[in-house]
Amino acid sequence: MPGVELFGAEERKEVNDVLESGMLFRYNHDHLRNGHWKAREFEAELAKFNQVKYAHTCSSGSTAVATAMACCGIGVGDEVIVPPFTYIATIEGALLAGAVPVFAEIDESLCLSPEGIRKVLTPHTKAIVLVHMCGSMGKIEEILQICAEHNLILVEDTAQALGASYKGKMAGTFGKMGCFSFDFFKIITCGEGGAVITNDEQLYDYAHQYADHGHDHIGDNRGMEGHPIIGFNYRIGEMNAAIGVAQLRKIDYIMAQQRKHKKAMKECLAQYPEISFRYTPDESGDSATFLDFFLPDEATARSLVKAFQEAGVPQLTGVQYWYDNNYHYIKNWEHFRNMQTVAKLYVETITPPQDYKTLFLPQTDNLMSRLISLVVKVAWTEEQLSDLTQKMNTALEKVFSKTLV
Ligand SMILES: Cc1ncc(COP(=O)(O)O)c(C=O)c1O
């Protein structure tokens, strides 16, 4: 949870600017706000950081995904290819749009596999949502190629990968729109918040309109603004945006620290030949939020999780065994598989090309059962980092006692 490790005077100052005026709403009321426009400022800084023309903030990463789907014209009857390893919000975004999620295999990049995508294409496929998991990017070149061949829209769910890049180009800028989350667990946080980015002016206009009931935001008389499209309320508040402004200014420091710490953790794991690492198409563009690695089989992965626990690793950092995680892997999404809904969803009335109840993706399941991720923190001292790697080693030696090289 890097961003929250660094809350300080900077975040308090930005929040106090808002509290002093009392203007918590992001639009209008120009004369009351002492010149403070935190959402606008955050958007300008986000666009600059991502080297993109436009950014629009939303109330969460989930609403950012929903906004991107709507703005890209993804809707009823469209099939959207999604990964089975993501946060459930990606799937919810497709369902809210009225689209049909279609799951493709992931590969060692922990993101959608290009071969897996090709296997589930149908004449109804409209878009691919590439989720750049755990702070690094997927195989973007191959996936762009598939989009070009089949005239598909690429949406990047970059919720977990602010700061990641491929050959110098930022994650979220390859497709039509990129979507970020600034929830409590992300590289920078607003508490709750999200954003979409794009280079397309029309999509940007749709985004700020869609996320605010279709208002066109022309002029400063809110009641009299036009409504070019139907939308909803996915707005961010000024308090949340204010925290985002302070946090974004720390991102270079956050990434530098994470990269340093990840390197030390990786060196520790690399002593064990049984361990292989997640594939990252451009290592230099890794935001280094997580250290992801595979064990030879599920039993060894489970033994190592247990050994980490006994050695005290979870007290120092997060140990994620995603295979058992309720939110991130389809295996455990009973509610989705059974379409347990309160509101009636379009997808309940049709027959998707996959039976979600029985869907099994063998390649993904094998990878997930062998995968462990360690959270890389920012504020560790040298002593804490050394304590962590010692405890990791204790656990690793126990599991691989005969194979230390
Ligand atoms: C890949 C992905 N997409 C979307 C979201 C949703 O973001 P939020 O929690 O801000 O709604 C998350 C959050 O964890 C995520 O990891």
The ligand as an ORCA input file, in Angstrom:
! r2SCAN-3c Opt
* xyz 0 1
  C      -7.781     -4.094    -12.094
  C      -8.736     -3.238    -11.317
  N      -9.746     -2.620    -11.954
  C     -10.601     -1.829    -11.301
  C     -10.491     -1.624     -9.931
  C     -11.514     -0.810     -9.237
  O     -10.974      0.304     -8.573
  P     -11.730      0.943     -7.331
  O     -11.457      0.108     -6.128
  O     -11.090      2.298     -7.217
  O     -13.163      1.033     -7.664
  C      -9.465     -2.243     -9.220
  C      -9.323     -2.082     -7.773
  O      -8.681     -2.840     -7.084
  C      -8.551     -3.071     -9.935
  O      -7.548     -3.690     -9.320
*
